[in-house]
C-alpha cells in the first residue's frame, strides 16, 4: 500500500528501453497487486500447455481458484522477481514500486509488455459489473494475454482487505464493500470464503479454509516471524483477493544479566522458540533515583553470540535493559513484546520498605537492599524534611502526635550526593496507653483518664474471673456503663486504645466485685507504660447512667470527639433527650454523653447520665429506674424500653440517597427524627451566599462573580488560628466595610469603580476587578508573626461582561499568599527565614545580620487536603530589593530561571521534587545600604510535569509562556539589615577583598601607586553596584 500524489508517473523499463508514463491523479492510497486468471477452455488437459508462475521464487498457482481472477498484493520499496513458464515460453521480470519516487519500475529481457487489453482480456473482464472490485483495475501492465491465461500488474484505490491486528500467533483481517470505500458492508449475510497460506520451500501451502458471515476473520495457531497470504472471496464474485504479510516474532528467551560490576554490565539471551528472527533491538535505560528514565540508547544486534556488554558506565550508574525480537520482510517489519530486566538497578534499589512498629509518638521504618556496598548512606525524610543520614536499614522518627498519618521517604545515596533510589511510604503513629482505670460502684461505671486520640477508639473486654465472657465492644469516650451486672461475682475488665489497626502497647486490667464499693486492683501487662494523672474524680460521676440504642452507626467523620460535627451531634442528642424527659416531676439535665458501637457495628449505643437540675441537688443522682418508668409510661412513637435500655427507632436518613442531600465536604448527622448537614473540620458554611442548602468551602474562602456585583468571604476561625489571636480586617484600605456573621467575614461590592475601592484594570481583551482584604493581629498583640492578604479577583472578557469567569492570579504580598482558584480551592505559598540550617527557629521581626552570616530560607506549598495535594513546587527566581516592593527597579539577582547566579547560593533540598524547597545564601548588602527584602517567584507543577531545571538553564519561549500560565505566586521575607561592626564587615565580601588589596599594595609601592589603585577600586565598586542593579 502506498500513497501517490498528483502528476505521479509510472515508468516501465525493458531491455529495448520502451517507456510508459501516465498520471495517477491526486494524493490517494494505492494498493499494487499481481493478478492472474487461468481460464477454463474447451481444450483437453493434454492439449493445454503447462502453465506456472513464481513471485519471488514462490509458486503462485496454489493460491486462489481456477477460473477466477486471483490477486496478491506486493510490497512497495522492495524489488520483486516474477517468472512465467507457459509451455515452452519462459519469461522473467523484475519490478519495484517506489514510495520516494512515486514510480513503478519494470525490467525484462522480453519486450512483450502491453498497456491495452487484447480480445482475450476484454472477454475475461466482461464478467465484472461496473461497481465490482478488481485488484488490477487501474492502469494495468499486461505481461501475458492468451486464451487460457492472463498475467498483469496493476493497482486499485478501493482495496477491500485490511490487516486489523497481528501477533506472533494471530492475524485479524477485515473487509468492506468495494463499491464505496467508506460505508461498511450492508447488514446482509454473505457467506465469505476465507483461506490462509504459508510460504515455505518455494510454494504456498494451504493451512486452513473456512466460511464466515462476519466482516472479519481471525486466523490463529500461526507461527511467529513467518510470511503468510490471507485470501477472501465473496460468493458469485469473479475474483479472489489476497494480501501478503508476516506475523510478529516470538520474544527472546532467557534474557538475563550474566555479570556486572561498578563500570560494566553484561547480558545474554537465547533465540525465540521457533528460532525465527531478523535481528534484536536492545535498549539500555539510564535511571535516576525515582526510577525515571533520563537517557535511552538503542543497539541493533544481528549475529551470534547473543551477548552484549555495556562498558565504561559512569560511577553510581543505574541501568535497565529491554530486548525485542525483530522480523523484517522487505520494508515490512514486526517487533515482539519487550522483555525487561534490571541491569544493576536492582542491586541499589530499596526493597521491602515497611513500617515495622508504631508508638504513640514514634514510628519505625525498615528496608533492605540487595547490595549495600553500592550505598554510601541512607537519607530518611519525614514530611519532606530530612530527619537523619544513616548507614543502617532501619530508623525511628520520634516526637510525633498519636494516631496520625505521615509521609516518609528513604533515599539511597551513592558517592557524594547521587541518589540511586527513592522509596516513599505512608506511615502512622499508634495509640496511647490507657491510664487511671477505675470502677465507680455508686454509679456502676468504669472510667479512665486517657482521652481518645484523633481517629482512635477504646476497646474493652469484660469477663468473669474464671475467664467466662460477659461482653465486649468499642467506645469513643473514656466511660463504660456497667449497670445491671449480676451481684456477688468478681469481674475482670480489660481496656485498650486502638487506631489504624494498631493497639496500645499494653492493655490495662481492672479487677472488681460488683457487690462492693471500689477496691482498686489495677494490673497492667507492662507497668512501665501505666502513666497519667487522671483528672476525673468520683464526684464528677455521682449520677445515674442510662443507655439508648439507635439503629445507625457513627460515620468516620464523627468519630473524633473534638471535631465540630461530633460536638454538633452531641448538642442535638442532649436536646432530644432533654425534650423526651421535659415533663419529669423533677427537672433533670443530661450529662456525660458517650457513643459506642453496638450490634455488630450496625447500631450505636448512646450512654448518658441524668442529674438534678437544681444547683443544691446537683450531686444527688436521679433514679434510673424511676426515669425508665417515666419514659415507658409516656410512650412516644418509635421509643420503647426493654431490659432497662431505651430503643429509639429512628431511620438512618443519612444512608438514604433519596433523602440525604448533603453537599460535598459536609457530614450528614441523624437528629433522632430527621437529619442535618454540618461542614467537615476546616470547612465552613457559605450557604447564605448561595442557597438555604449547606455549602461548605475550605477556610470559608468563596468568590462569586456575577454581572452586577462581587461577593467574597473567608472564615473567622481560619484567620484567628493562622495569625494566633484576634484579628482586624480591612477591605481595600478601609474604603469598603467588612460584614461578619457568626463564622465568616464577607463583603458585597458592585462593579461601579467608585464603590468600595475595587481596583479595576482594563486591557484589550479583559476587565479585572480586584478586592484585597488585609488581615492583621489586633492592637493588643505586641508580637506579629505573620501577615496575610486575601485577594478576590473577577476577570471578565471585555466583549461581554455578563460572562463570568474565575482565573488563577499572581499577587505580590509579603511572606504568605493565598492563591484562590475556581471559587473553591486554595494553594498556600509561604516563605520563612531561619536562623540556621536546622530550620527550627525562624525570624519573625526585622533582624540585623553580618556579612559572614548566612541566610537560610524555606519556601513551602501548603496544599494538604485540597485538590492540589500531589502538586510540586519549584522556586524559579529569587532577588533582593531595598523596599518591600518586589518590582523595585534596584534588584540584586540571586537565582534566575532555577539556576544560582550568586556564587554563595546553595540548595539544601531538591528544587521541584516536593512541596518544600530550602536554600541558603551568604549575607550581602545593597548599594544604598538600606534594609532589604528577599523575594522569590515560584510555580506549581502537576505530578506528571517536569518541575526541575538543569543548569545552565536555556528556557525556550514556549517554556516561558507555560510558566506564566502555571499557577504561581511571589513570596517575600524581610527586612534584613547589615550590621556595622566595622567598615570591613559592613560591605560585601568582594568589596572587602578589594579594600584589603588596596591597603597591601599601597604600603608596598608608595603613595602614587596607592592613589592609582584607589581609583581602580572605586571603579570596581561602581561596576559591582551596576551589576546588582
N, C-alpha and C positions, 0 to 999 in steps of 0.2 A: 504494500500500500504506500502510495506517495502522493504528494500534493503538487500539482502543476499550475503555473501561473500563465498569464496572458502572453501571447507570442512565443509560446514554447514550441520547439521544433524537434521533430523526430528524424534521426539520421539512420539510414541503413547502408552500411559499408560492405561491399562484396569485393571479390577478387578483381573484377573489372571496373571497380570504383563507381558503380551505379549508386546514386544518392537520392534518397527520398526525403521530402520535407513537407510538413503540414502543421497548422496551428491547432492547439488543443483547447483554446478558449481561456476563460477567466480562471482564477485560483479555485481549484476543485480537487477533491480527493479522488485519485485514480488507483484502481487495482489492476495489475497486469497478470495475465494468465497465459498458459499454453493450452490450446483447445484442439481436440481431435474427434473425428467421427469415423467409426468403422461400420460401413453400411452393409445391409443385407441385400444382396443382389441375387439374380436368378442363376448365377454361375454355380457350378458344383464345387464343393470344397476342394476337390483335387485340382480344379481349374483356377481357383483363387490363388494369387501369388502369396508367398509368405510375407507377412507384414509385422514389423516390430519397431518400436520407438523407445529411446532411452533419454531420460533427463538426468544429467549429472551421474551417468553410469547406472541409473536405476530404471528398470523396465516399466513403461507406463501402461501397457496393455492390461495389466492385472487390476487397474483402478477403473472404476466406473462400470458402465454397462454397454453391451453390444447393441448397436442400432440407435444410440443416443449420443448427443454432443456431450463430451466429458471435458472438464476444465480443471486445471490445477494452478494455484497461484504461484508466482515466482517472486523471490525477494529482490528488493532494489539494492543498488550499490554492491552487487555480487555478480561475478562473471559465471555464466551458466554454459554448459555443454549440452547440445541437443543432437541426437543421431537418429537417422531413419534408415531402415532396411526394407525396401519394397521390392520383393522378388530379387532380381539381380542388381537392382539400383540401390546404391548406398550414398547417402549424403550426410554431411556434418556441418553444423552451425555453432558458433559461439556468440552469445549476446549478453548484454547487461542493460539494466535500467539505472540511470544516474540521477540521484536526487540533486546533487550540486549543479550539474549542467543541464538538468531537465531534458535529457535526451535518451533515446534508445539506440544502442549500437549493435548491429548485427553483421557478422562476418561469415563468409562461406567461400569454398572453392568453386561452388556452383552458382551460376547467375540466375537460376530459375526462381526468382522471388517476385511475386506479383502483388500489386495493390488492389486489383479488382478481381471479383469472383468470376469463375467461368460458369458454363451452363450446369456443371455438376454441383457446384457450391450453391448457385441460385436455387436449384431444385431442392437441395437439402435444407436451405433456410426457409423454405415455404411452409414448413411445419410450425414456425413461430408466429404467434399473433403479435400485433404491434406493441401490446403492453407487456409481453412476456420478456423475461430477462435472459441474456446470454452473455457469458463472461468475456467473450472477444467481440462484442458487438460494435465497438468503436475503433475505427481506423485499423483494421486487421492487416497484417502482412501474411500473405498466403505462401506457405513453404511447400505444400504439396496439394494438388487438386486432381482427383481422379474419380472414376465412377464409384469405387468402393472405399476410398479412404481420403480424408481431408485432414490437413495439419496446418495450424495457423498460430500466430502470436498477436494478441490484441489486448484491449483494456476496456473497462466499464466504469461508470460513475455511480452505479447503483448496485454494488456488490452486496449480496444479502447476508452472508455469513459474518459472524463476529465472535472472536475469542473473548469471552467474558472474564474468565479467571483460569488460573493454572496453578499446579503444584507439582511435586515430584511424582505423584501417582494419579493425577486427575487433570482432565481438560473439560471445561464447560463452554459449549458452543451454542449460540443463539442465532436465529434468522428472522427476517422480516419479509413482508410482501414487497415485491420488486417493482410494482407499477408506480409506487410513490415512496420516496426514501424516508419520509418522516412518520406517517401514521403506522401504528402497529398492525400486525396481521389481523384481519377480521375474525371475530369470535365464531368462526365456523370450524368444525373438527375435520382437519385434513390429516390423514394418517401419513406422516412423513416417514421416509425410509432413511435411516442413518447408518453409517458404517465407518470403521476406523481401520487404518492400515499402518503397519510398522515396516520401515525400511531397514533391510538387513541383507547383506551379501548380494547386492546388485539387483534386488527385487523388492516389491511391496507385498507383504504378507497380510492377508485379511485376519484381523483379530476378533472382530465382532460385527454382526449385522442385526439391526433392531428397527422397530417402528415406534412412533410416538405421535400423539395428537397435541403435544405441548409445543411451545415456540422455542424450546431449548432442549439440550440433551447433555447429560454428564457422562463422559467416558472415564471409567475408573479402572483400577487394577493395572495401571501403566507403570513403566519403569522411568527412573529419573535420568535426565540428560540424554534423551533419546528422540530421534526425529519421527514424527507421526503425520499421517494425512487423514483428515476428517472430512467425510463427504455427506451431502444432504441431497435428497431427491423428493420432490412432490409428485404425487400420482398424476397421470395424464399430462405431465410436463415433458418437453422433448430434451431436457438437459439434466446432467448430474454435475453439481458444483462441489469442488473440493478445495480445501485450504491446507497448506503445509505449515507446521510449527514444530517446536520442541518443548519438552517438559522441563520443569525445574530440576536442578541436580539435587541429590541427597546431601545431607550435611556431612561434613568431615567427622571422622571418628577419633576418639581417644586424644582429644586436644588437651594438652597438659604442660605444666612447667617442669622441665627436666633438671634445671639447675639455675641458681641465682646467687648474686652477691650484691654489694652496695653499688656496683658500677655496671652490671650487665644482668640480663635475664635471657635464658634460652628456653624456647618452647618447641614442641614437636606434635605431630598428628599423623593419622592414618587416612588413606583414601576412603571415599564413600563406600557403602556396602557393595554396590554393583561396579565399583572401580571406574565409573564414567565421570570424566571431568575434563575441562579445558585448561583451567588454571585455578589458583586460590588467591583470594583477596585477604590480606592480613592487615588489620587496623590496630595501631598502638595508640592508646588513650592515656594522656598525662592528666592526672587528677590533682585537685587541690585538697585542702583539709576537709572540705564539706562534700567530697566525692563528686564535685562538678568537673566537667571536662574543660581543661584550659588549653589543650593542644591535641590535635589529631593528625596522625601520619598513616598513610595507606601504602602498602607494599604489594606488588604482584609477584606471586611465587609460581613458577611454571615447571619446575623439574625437581627430580629426586636429588638428594634426600629431602624429606618433608620436615625440615628443621630450620628454625630461624633464631638468630641471636641479636638482641638489642644491646649494643655495647656503648661504652662511653656515656653512660647515664650520669647526669649531674648528681651531686650528693643529695640525699634525702628525697630522691625522686619517688613518686608513686605512679605505677603504670598498670593498666589492664590491657587485655588483648581480645579482639574479636576476629573470628575466622569464618569465611564464606567459601563455598564451592561455586565456581563459575562455569557455565556451559555456553559455548559460542557456536553459532551456526550462521555463517555469512555475517550479516550485520545484526542478526537477532541474537540476543544473549539473555541468559537466565541466571539468577543467583539463588542460592539456598538461604535458609534462615541463618542468622548469625549465632555462632556458638561463642559465648563469652566466658573468659576465665580471668582470675586475678593473676597479675604478673607477680609483683611484690607488694601490692597494696594491702593484701590480707594480713601480711606479717606485721604491719604497723597499724592496723585498724583496731579500734577499741571494740571489744566484743563483750557480750553478756553483761552490759551495764544494767544495774538494777539498784533499787533501794533495799538495802539489807536489814535496816532497822529504823524505828521511829520512836522518839520520846516526846514528852510534852513541849520541849524547847529545842529539839535537835532531830536531825535525820542523818543517816549514814549511807554513802554511796559505795558500791563495789563494782569493779570491772576487771577485765583481763585483756591481754594482748598476746599474740602468737609468739612474737619475738621482742622481748623488752630491750634487747641490745640496740635496737634502732631508735629507741626513745630516750631523749636526754632528760625530759621532765614532763610531768602531767600538770596541767593547769586546771583548777576547779573553779567554776564561776557559779555564783548564787544570785539569781535575779539580775543577771547581766554584769555583776560586779565580781572582780577577781577575789577569791577567798584565800587560795593557797596555791603554792607550787610544791609538788611532792614527787618523790621517787616511788612511792607505794601505789598500790592499786586499790586503795580504799581511803575514804576521807569522811569526816563528820563535820557538819555545819551546826553551830550552836547559837544560842541567844535568840531563839525564834518564838513565835506565838503558837499555842496549842491548836491542833485541828485546822491547820491552814495549808493550802496548796502553794507550791513554789515551783519555779523553773530552775533546773540545774543544767550545767554544761561542763563537759570534760574535754580538754584538748590534749592531744598527744603531740609534743613538740620535739622536733629533731634539730640538732645543732643549736645555733644561737636563738633563732626565732621562727623556724619553718614549721608551720602547723601541718602535721602529717594526717591527722584525722580528728573529727569533731563528732561528739555524740551528745544529744540533749535528752532530758528526761523530766517528766512531771513528777515532783516529789510532794511529800506532805509530812507534817508533824503528827504525833499521836495525841491521845487524850491525857488529861491529868489523872492523878490518883485521888480517889475519894477519901475524905478525911472527916474525923469527928462524927462517925456514925453512932447514933444512939436511938434507944427506944423510949418513947414517952407514954407511960402506962395510962395517965389520966385521959389522954385523947386517943389512945390506941393508934399511934402513928410512929413511924420511923423517919428520921430526918438526918441530914448531913449537911456539911457547910461548903463543900466544893461546888461552885457554880458550873453549869454545863458549858463546855467550850462551844464556840460558834460551829454549827454543823454537827455537834455531838449530842449524845443522849446517854441516859443511865439505864443499865440493865440490872435486873435483880433476880435472885432465885431464893425462894422461901421453902425450907424443908423442915421436917421433924428432926430431932437429934439423932434418930436412928437412920436418917437418910431418906425417909419416905417423902416424895414431893408433895408440896401443898399448892404452890402457884409460882408463876414467873411472868416476866414481862419487861417492857421498856417504858421509861419515864422521861419527860422533858424537864421536870422540876425536881429539886432535891428533897422530895417529901413523898412518903408512901403510906397510904391509909391501911391499917391492919385491924380494923374493926371486925367484929363477929368471928374472931378466931375461937375455936373450942377451948375452954379454960382447962387448966390443970395439965397442960402439955408444954414441954420445953421445945423451943424453936431455934433454928439457925437461919440467919439472913445473910446472904452474900450480895454485895453491891459493887459494881464497877462501871466505869465510863467507857464509851466506845465511839469511834468516828472513823469513817473511810475504811471500815473493815478491821481496824486495829482496836485492841482492848488496852485498858490501863496496864501498866507494868505489873500490877498486883491487884488482887481483889481484897476488899475489906469484909471481915466476917464478924457478925454480931450474934451472940447467944442471949436469949431472953426467955422468961417464963411469962406467959400471958396472964397468970393469976396475980402477979406481984407488981409493985412499983419497980422502977428500973433498978436492976443490979447489973451495972455495966460490965460486960465481959467481952472486950473487943480483941479479936485476934486478926492478925494480918499476915498474909503469906510472906511479905517482905517488910518487916517492921521498919527498916531504914527509910522506906518510902512513905510511911504514915506520918504526914506533917500537916499543919494547918492550925489556925487558931479560930475555931468555929465561932461565928458571930450570931448564931441563933440560940436563944435561951428557951427554957421550958415555958416561961411566962408568955412568950410570943405565941404559943400554940395551946393556950388554955381555952379551948373551944371545941365544939363538936364537929365531926367530919361526916360528910355525905358524899355520895358518888352518883353521877348521872352518865348514862350511856347514850351516845348519839350514833346514828348509822352511817357515819362517814369518817374518814381519817384525815389527818392534817396533811396538806401538801408540803413539799420540801421547803417552799418559801416561808412557811410558818413555823419551822422547827426551831429557829433561833429565838429564844425567849426575849431578847432585847431588840429585835427588829421592829420597825414601826408597824408592819402588818400584823405581827403577833400581838403587840400591845393593843392595836385596834380590836382584834378578836377578843382579847381579854376584857376590854371595856364592854363589848357587845354582850358577851356571856354574862358578866356581872349584872348588867342592866336587865337581861331577860330573867335571870334567877330572882333578882330583886322584885321584878314585876310579878313573878309567879307567887311570891310569899308576901305580897304587899298587904294582904288582909289578915296576916297572922296577928293574934292578940297582942303580942309584944313586938315592938319594932326590932327588926333584925338587919344586919349588914353582912355582905358576902366578903370573905377574905381567903387568902392562901389558895388561890386558884391553881390547879395543876392539870396537865394533859398527859394521857398515857395511851399508847397503842393497845387495842383490845380486840378480841375476836379474830385472831389470826391476821391482824392488820387491816381488817375491813371496817372496824369501828374505832371510836375514840372514847376513852373513859375520862370524864372531867371530874376531878376531885375538888371539893371546896368545903369550907368550914363556915359556920354561922356563929356570930357573936352578938351580944346585946348591943343595940344601937345607942343606948344610954351610956353617957360617959361614966357614971357611977357604977354601972353594972358591966362595964366593958370587959372585965376579966372573968365574968361569970359565964360559963359555957351554956349554950342552949341545948336542950334535949333533942338529940337526933330523932329518937322515937316519936317525940311529940311533933316534930317538924314533918316527919314522914306521914304521920296520921293526918295532919292538916292537909298536906298535898293530896293524899289519897281521897279524903272526903270532899275536897274541892276539885274533883276530877275535871280536867280540861281535855279538849280534843287532841289526841296524839300523845298524851302524857299518862304513863302508868307507873305504879310502884310494885316491884316484885322482888322478894328476898332482900328487902331493905335497900334496894337500888332503884333509882329513878330512871325510867326509859323515856326518852323524848324521840318520838317517831317523826323526825324531820327529814324530808327527802333531800338528797345531795344535789341541789340545783347546780353546783359548780361543775359537776360531771356531765350535765345535760347540755349538749351543744345547742339545742334549740332555745335554752334559757340563758346560758352563760354568754353574755355579750361583752365581757371584759376585753379591753383593748390591749395591744402589746405592752409589755413592761408593767402590767398591773397584775394583782393577785386577787383571785376570787375567794371570798370569805362567806361561808354559810352562817346565817344570822338566826338560826333556830326557828325561822318561819319564812325566810326568803334568802337573798344573798346580796352582797355588795362588793364593789371593786375598790381596791386600795393599791396605791402605787408601790412598787418594789423599793427596797432600800436604795437611796441615791437618786431616785426619780421623784418627780413632783407633779401634782395635778395642775394642768393648764386649761382644763375644760371651760372655765369662764370665757376664754377667748375663742373657743370653737363651738361647743355644744354642751348640753347637760351631761352627755356621756363622759365618763372619766377618760382623760387623755394624759398619759404620763410621758414626760420628757426628762432625760438625764440632766441633772443640775438645774432643772426648770428652765433651761435655755430654749427660747422659742422666738421665731420671727414669722410674721405674717405680712406679706407684701400684697396689698390689694390695689385697685385702681385709684382709690381715694385717700388711703391712709396706710401708715406703717405701725404695726404693733409688735412689741418685744417684751420679753420677761426673763428673769433669772431668779433662782431660788435664794431666799434669805439664808437658809441654813448652810448652803454651799459657800456663800461669801463669808459667813461667820467662821465656819470650820477652816476655810483656806487661810484667812488672814489672822485667825486666832483671837478674835474678840469682836465686840460690837463695831459696826461699820457705818460709815457715812457715804451716801451715794449722791453723785451729781451728774445730771444728764446734760450733755452739750454745754459744758462750762456754766451751768446754772440757768441757762436760758429757757429750760423746759422743766416743769415739775415732774417728780417721780412718784407715782402712786404705789400703794402697797396693800396687799391682802394679808391673810394670816401666814401665808407661806412664801409669797412672791413679791418682788419689786417688778413693776411693769410700767409701760408708757404707751401712749397712743398719739401719734403725730401725723398731721396731714402732709400732703406733698407741697403745700404752699411754702415758698422759700422763707417767708418771714415767721413761720410758725415753728416754735420750739428750737430754733437754731440748727435745724437739719442742714448738714453740709451737702451741697449739690455740685456734681461735676458732670459736665456735658461734653461729649466728644462727637465725632462724626457719626458713630453708629449707636451709642448707648447713652442713657442718662442714669447716673448713680446717685442714690440717696443714702447718706451715712449718718447714723446716730451713735454717739460714744458715751458710755456710762463709766465715769471714773469712780473707783471704789477705794476708799482709804479707811484706816482704823479711826475710831472716834478719838477726840482730843484727849480723853483721859489716859489713853495709851501712849507711853513715852517712847517705847522702842517699836519701830516699824520694821518688820522683817520682809514683807513682800508688798508689792503694789499690783494693781490689777485694773485693766481696762476691758470692758466688754463692748464689742463692736457689732452693731446690727447694720447690714447692708441690704439694699434692694437695688437690683440692676434691671433696667427696662430697655428694650430696643427703642431707639429714638423714633422709629417709624410708627410704632403703635404702643403707647404707654399702657394700654389696658392688658397687655400680655405680661403677666408677672413671671419672674424668673429669679432663682437664687444661685449665686456663684460663690465658689471659694475665693477668699480675698487675702491680700497681703496687708498687714497693718503694723506700723512701727510703734512698738510700745516697749517700755523698759522691763526687763527681767522675766516677764511672763506674758504669754499670749494665748488667747482662745481663738482657734480657727473654727468658725461655725459654718457648716455646710448642709444644704438640703433641709434646713429648718429642724434637724433632729439630732445631729451628732456633733461631737466636739473632739478636736485634737488639741492637746495642750503641749506647748513647747516651752521649756524652762531652761535658763542658763544660770549657773551659780559659780562664784569664785571661791575656791577653797584655800586653806592655809598651807596644806602640804599634800604630798602625793597619796596620803591615806584616804583623802576625800571624806573626812568625817566631820570637820568643822568648817563652815563656810562663813565668809564675811557678810555682815548684814548692814553695815554703815560705811561711810567714806573711810578709806584706810590709807595710811602712809607706808609705802614700801621703798626699798633702796635698790640701786642698780644691780647689786649682786643677788637680789632675791628673784625668785621665780613665781610666776602666776600659774595656778592650777585651775583650769576651767572644765566644767562638765555641762553638757547640753543633753537634755532628756526629752523624748517624746512620750508623754503620758497618754496612752490610748487603750488602757485596760478596760475590759467590759464594754467596749464600743465596737462599732463595725470595723475599726482600724486596728484591732489588737495584734494583727500579724504584719503590720506595715513596718518599714525600716526607716531610719533617719540618717541623712548624710549632711554633714557640715560642709558647705560649699565654699564660702568666702568669709574671712574674718578681717576686721580692720579697726583702727582706733581713731577717735576724733576728740577734739578738745571741748566738745559740748555733748549734751545728751542726744543731740540730733544726729541720727546715723547718716544723713545726707549732707553733713557739713563738708565744705569744699576741701578743708585740710584733712587728709586721711593718710594714716600710716598702714600699709597693707601687710598683714601677717600671713594670710592664706588666700590663695586665688585659685578658683576652679578646682578645689580639692587638693592642691599641692602647696607645700610650705614655700613662702617667699623669704621669711625671716630665718636666718641660719640657726637660731636657737629654738625654733618651733619644733616640738616633738609630740608625736601621737602616743598616748598612753593606753589606747584601746583601738580596735579596728574600726575605722570610719565607714559607715554604710552597711555594717553587718548586723546591727542590733538597733534597739530604740534608745541607746545611750552612747555618747561619744565623749572621750576625755582627751585633753591635750594640755601641754604646758609651753610657756614661752618666758624668756628672761625679761625682767623689768626693764623699762625704757622710758624715755621722756619725749615729749612733743616739742616742736620749735618754739612755741610761746611760753613753755614752762608751766602751762595751766593744768589743773586736774583733767584727766582724760577718761574716756569711756571706751569699752571694747564692745563691738557689735559683731554678730555672726548671722549670715544668711544661711538658712537650712532648707532642705527639701525632703519631702516624704515620698518613699518609693513603695511600689507594690511588691509582694513577696517574690514574684517571678521576674522582677525587673533587676537589672544590674545597677546596684546603688553604690558601687565602688569606683574609684578613679585610679588609673595607672599613670604615674608621673614620669616624665613631664606631660601635663595634660595638653591634648590637642583637640579641643572640642569643636565639632562642626557646627554650622549654623542650625542644623536640624536639632542637634542636642540642645543648643541654647534655647530654641523655641520650646522644646519639650520641658525644659527647666522652668520656663515662665508659666507653662500651663500646669505644672505639677503643684499640688497643694504644698505651699511653702510659707515661711514667715521669717522674721528677723527678731532675734532676742538680743538683749543688751545687759551689760553689767558695769557698774561704776558708781561714783567717780573714784579714781585712783590718783594719789599724789606721790610725787617723787621726794624722798627725804633729803634734807640739806645738811648731811653730816659734814661734808667738806665740798669744796668746789670740784674735787676729783670725782666724788661719788654722786654728785648731782647731775652729771652728764652721762650720756650714753657710753657704753663700753668702748666703742670705736673712737669716740671723741677723746676718751681718757688716754687711749694709746697714742693718738696724735699729739696731745699735750705733753705726754711723757717724752715722746720723741723730740719735740721742740726743746724741752729742758736739757736733755742729754747732749744733743748736738750743739746747743747754744753755749754750754760750758766748755765745749771742746774746741771750737773753731772761731770763737770770738763774736763780738757784738754785731759786726756787719753781716756775717752769715746768719746769726740768730735773727736779725731783722728780716732777712730774706725768707727764712723758714717760717717765721710768724705769719708773713703774708701768705705763704703757701698753706699753712694750717687754716687760716681764715677762709681761703677759697675752698678747702676741703669741707669745712663746716657748712659753708653756704651750699655746696653741691649736695652734701648729705641732706640738708634741710629741704632742698628742692625735690630729692628723691622721695622723702617722706610725704611731701605734699602731693 
